[in-house]
Amino acid sequence: MEAGSDLSVRLKKALADSAFLIVLCSPDAARSYWVEQEIRLFRDLHGDERILSVIVAGHTAGPHDDCFPPALRDHGMPVAADLRTGGDGRRLTRLKLIAGMLGVGLDELVRRDAQRRHAQVLGLAGGAFALAIAMGGLAIAALLARNQAIAARDEARARRVQAEGLVEFMVGDLYRTLEPTVRLGVLGEVGDRAMAYYSAEARYGMDDDSLGRRAGVLRILGKMEDDRGHTDAALSLWRQAAAATGELLRRAPDNPQRLLEHAQSIERLGGMAEERAELPQALALMEEYARLADRLVARGGAKDAYLAEQGSAHVDLGVVLLQTQRLEEATAALRSGLAIKRAVAARDPGGRQGWYDVAQSLAWLADAERLQGQDDASLHDRGEEARLYVALLARSPDDWASFDSLLVNRIKQAQILLDEGSATRAVTLSRQAAADAERLARVDPTDTTFKADIGRVYLVLGQASLAVGQTRQARSAAERAESLGETLVRTDPTVTAWRGPLLGGARLLLVEIEARHAHGEDACRRALAPAAAESEQLDRLSAASPTLPPLALTAARGDLLRGELDAAGGRMDQANADWVMGVDRLERVGGEHGEPSDTASRRLYHLLRSRTREESGGPVAASERDAAMCSAIGSSARPTQAHPHIASRRD
């Protein structure tokens, strides 16, 4: 612009030729004479509706309002996009401006943008996005309305309640509806929008009802993060939820809704503690969960939702009792929870969630029976569990949660058959599970639960293949299990089940496979060498969680192989110490009787004792063991003839 006291001819022509004027609002703009003149001239030429505002600096409310030029405030406070830190951000600002210029509603434009970025998402998920966008629009409208004049406060309050209701629907009812079939990435988009809304809401304070709804959203967002392997983020969200619901329950200790909300928060914390093998903390939390659920039914009556929560609490308590080897108490709690779950499901024969919960309860009861050596009862309950999943899948073939659970069910049955000596049947069943696992792997590569279950499938397939002498297939399956275990441990090294029974079990299986085919002392030592480091890792894990049966079994397997390595090197005293450690480890999970009850642990227990001085009268010299040592390594994975009192059924 040339010097002068008026707008130049060129600038006036540019304003006349422009369809819109975008004003970048800041304290500098508000003080500028030239900005003021441009706005007024453009208004005279084109009207107010073609002037769009973007806040880049300054304040917009109260006596400190300093960013809007006076010409923009002639008719009240303007509505503007916000590029300041914590504002709309670049993308939403751009979309707001485009919406204003095209005459298209912002919600519609955002929806179009979401469709473009997620063109490959399932049609059902597209509906979820559309609702998510509507939620975002309502939330923005609520927040803008809240900052309007006092006369608009009632409308802002109504908008907030409406927005919160939609948030709760999106992350509650819709999540539970879509979760069995929709990828985690899609649901994560919904969760991210909900979290952004509540982060903004927190700045203005929330009443009790809003706080309760926010806690429910936080619990489900934590579940999404946990499924994606982000356990630290999940734990943080669940702790926030528990703090909120605990405060609400303190204010209204007999309110059934507050009891339900806090019970669900405590259950999530207990589940995380169990996942991380922090068993004393997990037990305390699950006991509190059961007490809260019992109070809920006592105060609120026998409503289906309250009874379902009570059934879940008894089952979850039974699961943790199972991990701490209190088997009789665990079985009683699991049977109690199962009975409640059956009663709730029977009231809605066509419903999914009730029968899915019954199947899950049967799965845990079958595990308890197996740990007590009741293999026939365990197989019976596994059969009923499988039939329930098959029925659910017949109604909804894309119910991936039921598909995954059926996969786990089959591999659990294969493990029982393998322990009983029916290795050929175990191979057949685990191969079928492996074929299904590959299909599941393509459904959602981000789901860590799926990854862990697929890894367990290949671990059992490897064990069964080795038991029938199919070495190449056993090695391939073990390598796949190892790869999945390594991926999961990189995602979160705190999950004991991934680091111990899955990854450790796969690596020990690979050692067994190589040792079974080693010829001569040198080859035997080379094959067994990796067992030393892996056994030490498992020993550290087991020391932190000595009562976990799967971890104890895997660690004792490591003791067996480490002892074989020491024996191959002529270190017989150390070998004997390794085997004694394995015996002690299994006796700790055997409870008051010492000897473990489940078939796999009992067989390994006797094999380890046969290696020690207690049963052999002293270690056998290395020269006497060399020829048979490595060929005997796999005996812990198949029936042994050394102890005829161990019952086994062969094909």
C-alpha positions, 0 to 999 in steps of 0.5 A, spaced: 500 500 500 502 506 498 502 512 503 495 515 504 489 516 509 485 511 505 484 505 502 488 504 495 484 503 488 487 497 487 485 494 494 478 497 493 478 493 487 480 487 490 475 487 495 470 488 490 472 482 486 472 478 492 467 473 494 469 472 501 473 476 506 477 472 511 479 476 518 485 474 522 483 476 529 488 478 534 490 484 538 494 487 532 488 486 528 483 489 533 488 496 533 489 496 526 485 502 522 486 499 515 483 492 518 477 496 520 476 500 514 477 493 509 472 490 513 467 496 513 468 497 505 467 489 504 461 489 508 458 495 504 459 491 498 457 484 500 454 484 506 456 481 513 454 473 511 461 473 507 465 475 512 469 469 516 473 470 522 479 466 525 482 467 531 489 467 531 491 470 538 488 474 544 482 473 548 475 473 546 471 473 553 470 478 558 473 485 559 479 482 556 476 481 549 482 484 545 482 480 538 476 482 534 476 489 530 470 493 532 467 493 525 466 485 527 462 487 533 457 492 531 452 486 531 454 482 537 460 477 538 462 474 532 462 466 531 469 465 529 474 459 528 479 458 533 487 457 531 489 458 538 493 453 542 487 448 545 482 451 539 479 448 533 486 446 530 488 447 523 484 441 520 477 443 523 479 451 522 480 449 515 473 445 514 469 451 518 472 456 513 470 451 507 463 450 510 462 457 510 464 459 503 460 453 500 454 454 504 454 447 507 453 445 514 459 443 518 457 437 520 456 435 513 463 437 511 466 433 516 462 427 515 464 428 507 472 429 510 471 422 514 468 418 508 474 420 504 479 418 509 476 412 511 473 409 504 475 402 506 472 402 513 466 397 513 459 400 512 457 399 519 463 403 521 461 408 517 454 409 520 458 410 527 463 415 524 457 419 522 454 419 529 461 421 531 461 427 527 454 429 530 456 428 537 462 432 535 457 438 532 453 437 538 459 438 543 462 444 539 455 447 539 454 446 547 461 449 548 460 455 544 453 456 547 456 455 554 460 461 552 454 466 550 450 471 554 447 469 560 440 469 556 443 463 552 445 459 559 438 454 559 439 452 551 447 451 553 445 446 558 440 443 554 445 442 549 450 439 554 445 434 556 444 432 549 451 432 547 453 427 553 447 423 552 450 422 545 457 421 547 454 415 552 451 412 546 457 412 542 461 409 547 457 405 551 451 402 547 454 403 540 461 400 542 457 394 545 453 393 539 459 394 534 465 391 538 464 384 536 465 385 528 468 392 527 476 393 527 479 397 533 481 402 529 474 404 527 472 404 535 478 408 536 476 414 532 469 414 536 473 414 543 478 419 541 472 424 539 469 422 546 475 423 550 476 430 546 469 432 548 470 430 555 477 434 556 473 440 553 467 439 558 472 438 564 474 446 564 467 448 566 465 443 571 460 437 571 454 435 576 454 428 579 450 425 573 455 428 568 461 425 572 458 419 572 457 418 565 464 421 564 466 415 568 462 410 564 466 413 558 473 412 561 472 405 562 470 403 555 475 408 552 480 404 557 478 397 554 479 400 547 486 402 549 487 395 553 485 391 547 490 395 542 496 393 547 496 400 550 496 398 558 499 404 561 494 408 558 488 404 559 490 403 567 490 411 567 483 412 564 481 406 569 484 410 575 480 416 573 474 413 572 474 409 579 476 416 582 470 419 580 465 413 581 468 413 588 467 420 590 460 419 587 458 413 591 461 417 597 456 422 596 450 417 595 452 410 598 446 407 597 444 409 590 444 403 586 446 407 580 452 409 583 454 402 586 453 399 579 458 405 576 463 404 582 463 396 581 465 396 574 470 401 575 473 397 580 473 391 576 477 394 571 482 395 575 482 388 578 482 385 571 489 390 570 492 387 576 491 380 574 493 381 567 500 384 570 500 378 575 499 383 581 495 377 584 494 380 592 492 387 589 488 383 584 484 379 589 483 385 594 480 389 588 475 383 586 473 381 593 471 389 593 468 388 586 464 382 589 462 386 595 459 392 591 455 387 586 452 384 592 450 390 595 447 393 588 442 387 588 440 388 595 439 395 594 437 395 587 433 389 586 433 383 582 434 387 575 437 383 569 443 389 569 444 388 577 444 380 576 449 380 570 454 385 574 453 380 580 454 374 576 460 377 573 463 379 580 463 372 582 466 369 576 472 374 576 473 373 583 473 365 582 478 367 576 483 370 581 482 365 586 484 360 581 490 364 580 492 363 587 491 356 587 485 356 592 481 351 587 475 349 592 474 357 593 475 358 586 470 353 583 465 355 588 465 362 586 465 360 579 459 355 579 455 361 583 457 366 578 455 361 572 448 360 575 447 367 576 449 368 568 444 362 566 438 365 570 439 372 566 441 369 559 434 365 560 430 371 560 432 373 553 433 367 549 435 371 543 440 375 546 447 375 545 451 378 551 447 373 556 449 367 552 456 369 551 457 371 558 455 364 560 460 361 555 465 365 558 463 362 565 463 355 563 470 356 560 473 358 567 470 353 570 473 348 565 480 351 567 478 350 574 476 343 573 482 341 569 487 344 574 484 339 579 485 333 575 478 333 573 479 332 565 472 329 563 468 334 567 473 340 563 471 337 557 464 336 558 464 344 560 468 345 554 463 342 549 457 346 552 461 352 551 463 351 544 456 349 542 454 356 545 459 360 540 457 356 534 449 358 536 452 365 536 456 365 530 450 362 526 446 368 528 452 373 526 457 370 522 462 376 523 461 376 531 469 376 532 469 375 539 465 369 539 469 366 533 476 368 537 473 364 544 471 358 539 478 358 537 481 358 544 476 353 546 478 348 541 485 349 543 484 348 550 480 341 548 486 340 544 491 341 550 487 336 554 487 331 549 494 332 548 495 331 556 491 325 556 495 322 551 491 322 545 496 326 541 493 324 534 486 327 536 490 333 539 493 335 532 487 334 528 483 339 533 489 344 533 490 344 526 483 346 525 484 351 530 490 354 526 486 354 520 481 359 523 487 363 527 489 365 520 482 368 518 482 371 525 489 374 524 486 378 518 480 381 521 484 386 526 491 386 526 491 391 532 488 387 537 493 384 542 487 379 544 487 376 538 494 376 537 495 372 544 490 367 542 493 365 535 500 365 539 497 359 544 494 356 538 501 355 534 504 353 541 499 347 542 500 345 535 507 345 535 507 341 542 502 336 539 506 335 532 512 334 536 508 328 540 507 325 534 514 326 531 512 331 526 518 335 527 518 340 521 511 342 522 512 342 530 518 347 528 514 351 524 508 352 529 513 354 534 517 359 530 510 362 529 508 362 536 515 365 538 514 371 533 507 373 535 510 372 543 515 377 541 511 382 538 506 382 544 512 383 549 515 389 545 508 392 545 507 391 553 513 387 557 509 387 563 504 382 561 506 376 564 502 371 560 505 374 554 512 374 556 512 367 560 507 361 558 507 364 550 514 367 548 518 362 554 513 356 552 515 357 544 522 358 545 523 352 550 519 348 545 524 350 539 529 347 544 526 341 545 525 340 538 532 341 536 534 337 542 530 331 540 534 330 534 541 331 536 546 326 536 552 326 540 554 330 546 557 336 543 550 336 538 546 335 545 549 341 548 549 346 542 541 344 542 540 345 549 544 352 550 539 357 549 535 353 554 539 357 560 538 364 558 530 363 557 530 359 564 533 364 568 528 369 565 522 364 567 525 364 573 525 371 575 517 371 572 515 365 577 519 368 583 514 374 582 508 370 581 509 363 584 502 361 584 500 362 577 499 355 574 501 356 567 507 360 569 510 355 574 509 349 568 513 353 563 518 355 568 519 348 570 520 346 563 525 350 563 528 347 569 528 340 566 532 343 560 537 347 564 538 341 568 539 337 561 544 342 559 548 342 565 548 334 565 551 334 558 556 338 560 558 334 566 555 339 571 551 333 575 550 337 582 548 343 578 543 339 574 540 336 580 539 343 583 535 345 577 531 339 577 530 340 584 528 347 583 523 345 578 520 340 583 519 345 588 516 350 583 510 345 581 509 343 589 508 350 590 502 350 585 500 343 588 497 346 594 497 342 600 498 336 597 504 338 594 503 334 587 500 338 582 493 335 580 493 337 573 495 332 568 501 336 564 504 338 571 503 332 574 507 328 569 512 333 568 513 333 576 514 326 576 519 326 570 523 332 574 523 327 580 526 321 576 532 326 574 534 327 582 537 323 587 531 322 591 528 317 586 534 315 582 539 314 588 544 319 585 545 322 578 547 318 572 554 319 570 554 323 563 557 318 559 552 313 561 546 318 559 549 321 553 546 316 548 539 317 550 539 324 553 537 328 548 532 323 545 528 323 551 527 331 552 520 331 549 517 326 554 514 331 558 510 333 552 507 326 551 505 320 556 511 317 560 512 309 561 517 311 567 511 311 572 505 306 571 501 309 576 500 315 572 493 314 568 493 315 560 489 314 554 492 313 548 489 313 541 
